[in-house]
Amino acid sequence: SFICLQANKKVGVMGASGGIGQPLSLLLKNSSLVTELSLYDIVHTPGVAADLSHIESPAKVTGYVGPDQLADHFGSHLNSIEETVDEELEEHNFAHAGKILADIWSSMVIDGYPTVAEYVDPQEGMSTIHHSVNLAMDKSELPARAVKNFPKGLPYDLACPSLKNELQKHICGTCGKYFSSVKSMTSYIKKHCSSRSSHSVDSLKGCEVVVIPAGVPRKPGMTRDDLFNTNASIVANLAKACAENCPKAMICIISNPVNSTVPIAAEVYKKAGADTSRIFGVTTLDIVRANTFVGELKGLDPTTVNVPVIGGHAGITIIPLISQATPSVEFPEDQLKALTERIQDAGTEVVKAKAGAGSATLSMAYAGARFAFSMIRAMNGEAGVVECAYIRSNTTEATYFSTPIVLGPNGMEKNLGLGKLTAYETKLVENAIGELKASIKKGESFVANM
């Protein structure tokens, strides 16, 4: 097969400081397929990035911490005056907006008089106009404009479409700097912003592959579905940032419950008008476990074993197709049932073994890196790259379903479907459909009610 030698990709890891994120980032940093590694989390990421940057591999590592460094929040907010930014970002973003407005208005002339503009912090009792810019002419105060019923939290000056458009024309998307003209901005960008620089705070800009392990892990007694309330919001916010800042990137979702978080991401992408076919649920750990367990039982090198695992990524929705394994293997009925159940419950096996200290982090990091590497190899032109992934599908009654897929430069090239199933495997699929449908509906409903 033909392999393109430009095996260079910028990869983002969202949740890079966590139990999966750190070993995943280590594996990505150590790969020649990765040129640049962008690490984001709500805490500790600069330290993780500094640590990884000492490793003798070519990939450049940059750490971003906190919501204001996730993406171009200010620019994204300007794209729709009907939306309000995260309350935690309000002070930062609107102060920035106010200062830019003051800069613009300071160079204006009204009725032949030069103006003076000053940014004013929020004042107590200002219930609607949270931030404002006082415009003075000839040192005489001008009356404030009365604007009612504009979106909550939005400074009224940004509610003016013409001013909003003017701001968009003159703000560099890389560094946020304001320029008096498009020409001056273009000149500055060529000199200073063509590559990521110290003043950039957008962790997603330029990413071609984004892996999302962010979220809380399982603890003893918890199912993956118990994680829904916390992780659903996390994935929705990250998906929105990806849709707005790197819409062409391949999105690899690890955050559980995958059966619901992938539909969540897809619905967020639909709202943003982005391509949902670039979203993949990473079920690779189920394949890795199946290969390992079959290898152990048959005395085979697990690196030579390949067991397709279809369905979803939780409990009975995990369906190992032992009949399609290579090399071909057979098990008595009771042993096949025990093997299937061990593969389905392997995550719980690790949660119990760690006794409250975490879930499957190291093996998940390995599986996530494997999927990311397969994606990059396919994007670089390698033919015949196959991985199982949980994607939008019409293979079964469930609208999302994991099957082996051929990866290509633009994501999924071909869905290989279910293949020939045994009666036992057909029953496993039938038993899984109801739970999959419920998980999918739960994810879609979450976004509809956001």
Solvent accessible surface area in square Angstrom, and as a share of the most:
residue,aa,sasa,rsa
1,S,115,0.74
2,F,150,0.63
3,I,92,0.47
4,C,29,0.17
5,L,170,0.85
6,Q,116,0.52
7,A,24,0.18
8,N,84,0.43
9,K,17,0.07
10,K,19,0.08
11,V,0,0.00
12,G,0,0.00
13,V,0,0.00
14,M,0,0.00
15,G,6,0.06
16,A,0,0.00
17,S,15,0.10
18,G,33,0.32
19,G,47,0.46
20,I,31,0.16
21,G,0,0.00
22,Q,83,0.37
23,P,28,0.18
24,L,0,0.00
25,S,0,0.00
26,L,83,0.41
27,L,64,0.32
28,L,0,0.00
29,K,3,0.01
30,N,103,0.53
31,S,16,0.10
32,S,94,0.61
33,L,31,0.15
34,V,3,0.02
35,T,61,0.36
36,E,36,0.16
37,L,0,0.00
38,S,1,0.01
39,L,0,0.00
40,Y,13,0.05
41,D,21,0.11
42,I,116,0.59
43,V,73,0.42
44,H,132,0.59
45,T,0,0.00
46,P,68,0.43
47,G,48,0.47
48,V,15,0.09
49,A,7,0.05
50,A,52,0.40
51,D,101,0.52
52,L,13,0.07
53,S,55,0.36
54,H,156,0.70
55,I,53,0.27
56,E,176,0.79
57,S,23,0.15
58,P,120,0.76
59,A,5,0.04
60,K,103,0.44
61,V,20,0.11
62,T,32,0.19
63,G,19,0.18
64,Y,5,0.02
65,V,45,0.26
66,G,11,0.10
67,P,44,0.27
68,D,50,0.26
69,Q,47,0.21
70,L,12,0.06
71,A,4,0.03
72,D,42,0.22
73,H,42,0.19
74,F,17,0.07
75,G,20,0.19
76,S,19,0.12
77,H,12,0.05
78,L,4,0.02
79,N,97,0.50
80,S,35,0.22
81,I,45,0.23
82,E,150,0.67
83,E,81,0.36
84,T,62,0.36
85,V,20,0.11
86,D,71,0.37
87,E,130,0.58
88,E,134,0.60
89,L,6,0.03
90,E,32,0.15
91,E,130,0.58
92,H,99,0.44
93,N,5,0.03
94,F,1,0.00
95,A,19,0.15
96,H,59,0.26
97,A,1,0.00
98,G,4,0.04
99,K,119,0.50
100,I,9,0.05
101,L,1,0.01
102,A,13,0.10
103,D,74,0.38
104,I,18,0.09
105,W,25,0.09
106,S,55,0.35
107,S,92,0.59
108,M,68,0.30
109,V,99,0.57
110,I,48,0.24
111,D,123,0.64
112,G,64,0.62
113,Y,104,0.39
114,P,94,0.59
115,T,7,0.04
116,V,84,0.49
117,A,15,0.11
118,E,107,0.48
119,Y,37,0.14
120,V,29,0.17
121,D,95,0.49
122,P,70,0.44
123,Q,103,0.46
124,E,181,0.81
125,G,76,0.73
126,M,60,0.27
127,S,95,0.61
128,T,78,0.45
129,I,34,0.17
130,H,38,0.17
131,H,6,0.03
132,S,17,0.11
133,V,5,0.03
134,N,64,0.33
135,L,29,0.15
136,A,13,0.10
137,M,40,0.18
138,D,92,0.48
139,K,179,0.76
140,S,66,0.42
141,E,128,0.58
142,L,61,0.30
143,P,121,0.76
144,A,87,0.67
145,R,115,0.42
146,A,94,0.73
147,V,49,0.28
148,K,167,0.71
149,N,151,0.78
150,F,28,0.12
151,P,39,0.24
152,K,142,0.60
153,G,1,0.01
154,L,2,0.01
155,P,4,0.03
156,Y,13,0.05
157,D,0,0.00
158,L,1,0.00
159,A,22,0.17
160,C,42,0.25
161,P,81,0.51
162,S,78,0.50
163,L,23,0.11
164,K,32,0.13
165,N,69,0.35
166,E,65,0.29
167,L,0,0.00
168,Q,72,0.32
169,K,113,0.48
170,H,16,0.07
171,I,23,0.12
172,C,2,0.01
173,G,38,0.36
174,T,27,0.16
175,C,29,0.17
176,G,21,0.20
177,K,93,0.40
178,Y,48,0.18
179,F,14,0.06
180,S,93,0.60
181,S,43,0.27
182,V,83,0.48
183,K,172,0.73
184,S,44,0.29
185,M,23,0.10
186,T,59,0.34
187,S,53,0.34
188,Y,58,0.22
189,I,56,0.28
190,K,149,0.63
191,K,155,0.66
192,H,93,0.41
193,C,8,0.05
194,S,96,0.62
195,S,79,0.51
196,R,39,0.14
197,S,34,0.22
198,S,121,0.78
199,H,73,0.33
200,S,8,0.05
201,V,72,0.41
202,D,4,0.02
203,S,0,0.00
204,L,0,0.00
205,K,65,0.27
206,G,51,0.49
207,C,6,0.04
208,E,64,0.29
209,V,0,0.00
210,V,0,0.00
211,V,0,0.00
212,I,0,0.00
213,P,14,0.09
214,A,14,0.11
215,G,36,0.35
216,V,64,0.37
217,P,67,0.42
218,R,19,0.07
219,K,113,0.48
220,P,63,0.40
221,G,87,0.83
222,M,57,0.25
223,T,74,0.43
224,R,21,0.08
225,D,65,0.34
226,D,82,0.42
227,L,5,0.03
228,F,12,0.05
229,N,123,0.63
230,T,65,0.38
231,N,2,0.01
232,A,0,0.00
233,S,48,0.31
234,I,53,0.27
235,V,0,0.00
236,A,1,0.01
237,N,85,0.44
238,L,9,0.04
239,A,1,0.01
240,K,76,0.32
241,A,6,0.05
242,C,0,0.00
243,A,9,0.07
244,E,70,0.32
245,N,26,0.13
246,C,9,0.05
247,P,58,0.36
248,K,159,0.68
249,A,2,0.01
250,M,0,0.00
251,I,1,0.00
252,C,1,0.01
253,I,0,0.00
254,I,3,0.02
255,S,4,0.03
256,N,33,0.17
257,P,6,0.04
258,V,1,0.01
259,N,3,0.02
260,S,0,0.00
261,T,0,0.00
262,V,1,0.01
263,P,0,0.00
264,I,0,0.00
265,A,1,0.00
266,A,4,0.03
267,E,33,0.15
268,V,9,0.05
269,Y,1,0.00
270,K,101,0.43
271,K,137,0.58
272,A,54,0.42
273,G,70,0.68
274,A,18,0.14
275,D,68,0.35
276,T,41,0.24
277,S,69,0.44
278,R,38,0.14
279,I,7,0.04
280,F,1,0.00
281,G,0,0.00
282,V,1,0.01
283,T,1,0.01
284,T,0,0.00
285,L,5,0.03
286,D,0,0.00
287,I,3,0.01
288,V,24,0.14
289,R,18,0.07
290,A,0,0.00
291,N,11,0.06
292,T,46,0.27
293,F,19,0.08
294,V,0,0.00
295,G,2,0.02
296,E,111,0.50
297,L,85,0.42
298,K,81,0.34
299,G,72,0.69
300,L,60,0.30
301,D,79,0.41
302,P,58,0.36
303,T,121,0.70
304,T,86,0.50
305,V,6,0.03
306,N,74,0.38
307,V,0,0.00
308,P,15,0.10
309,V,2,0.01
310,I,1,0.00
311,G,0,0.00
312,G,1,0.01
313,H,4,0.02
314,A,16,0.13
315,G,26,0.25
316,I,83,0.42
317,T,0,0.00
318,I,1,0.00
319,I,0,0.00
320,P,2,0.01
321,L,1,0.00
322,I,8,0.04
323,S,59,0.38
324,Q,52,0.23
325,A,6,0.04
326,T,79,0.46
327,P,61,0.38
328,S,99,0.64
329,V,18,0.10
330,E,143,0.64
331,F,26,0.11
332,P,83,0.52
333,E,147,0.66
334,D,108,0.56
335,Q,69,0.31
336,L,38,0.19
337,K,105,0.44
338,A,60,0.47
339,L,7,0.03
340,T,2,0.01
341,E,74,0.33
342,R,95,0.35
343,I,0,0.00
344,Q,16,0.07
345,D,78,0.40
346,A,2,0.02
347,G,4,0.04
348,T,47,0.27
349,E,77,0.35
350,V,41,0.24
351,V,3,0.02
352,K,141,0.60
353,A,85,0.66
354,K,68,0.29
355,A,85,0.66
356,G,37,0.36
357,A,89,0.69
358,G,12,0.11
359,S,15,0.10
360,A,14,0.11
361,T,20,0.12
362,L,127,0.63
363,S,45,0.29
364,M,8,0.04
365,A,1,0.00
366,Y,115,0.44
367,A,0,0.00
368,G,1,0.01
369,A,3,0.02
370,R,66,0.24
371,F,0,0.00
372,A,0,0.00
373,F,45,0.19
374,S,4,0.03
375,M,0,0.00
376,I,0,0.00
377,R,82,0.30
378,A,0,0.00
379,M,32,0.14
380,N,5,0.03
381,G,28,0.27
382,E,28,0.12
383,A,65,0.51
384,G,58,0.56
385,V,5,0.03
386,V,68,0.39
387,E,9,0.04
388,C,9,0.05
389,A,0,0.00
390,Y,0,0.00
391,I,11,0.05
392,R,124,0.45
393,S,15,0.09
394,N,150,0.77
395,T,43,0.25
396,T,30,0.17
397,E,129,0.58
398,A,0,0.00
399,T,55,0.32
400,Y,3,0.01
401,F,0,0.00
402,S,1,0.00
403,T,0,0.00
404,P,18,0.12
405,I,0,0.00
406,V,23,0.13
407,L,2,0.01
408,G,3,0.03
409,P,72,0.45
410,N,110,0.57
411,G,0,0.00
412,M,81,0.36
413,E,114,0.51
414,K,125,0.53
415,N,44,0.23
416,L,78,0.39
417,G,17,0.16
418,L,41,0.20
419,G,53,0.51
420,K,182,0.77
421,L,38,0.19
422,T,58,0.34
423,A,92,0.71
424,Y,71,0.27
425,E,6,0.03
426,T,56,0.32
427,K,113,0.48
428,L,23,0.12
429,V,13,0.08
430,E,103,0.46
431,N,77,0.40
432,A,0,0.00
433,I,22,0.11
434,G,49,0.47
435,E,72,0.32
436,L,0,0.00
437,K,90,0.38
438,A,63,0.49
439,S,17,0.11
440,I,8,0.04
441,K,142,0.60
442,K,82,0.35
443,G,0,0.00
444,E,51,0.23
445,S,44,0.29
446,F,51,0.21
447,V,3,0.01
448,A,79,0.61
449,N,125,0.64
450,M,124,0.56
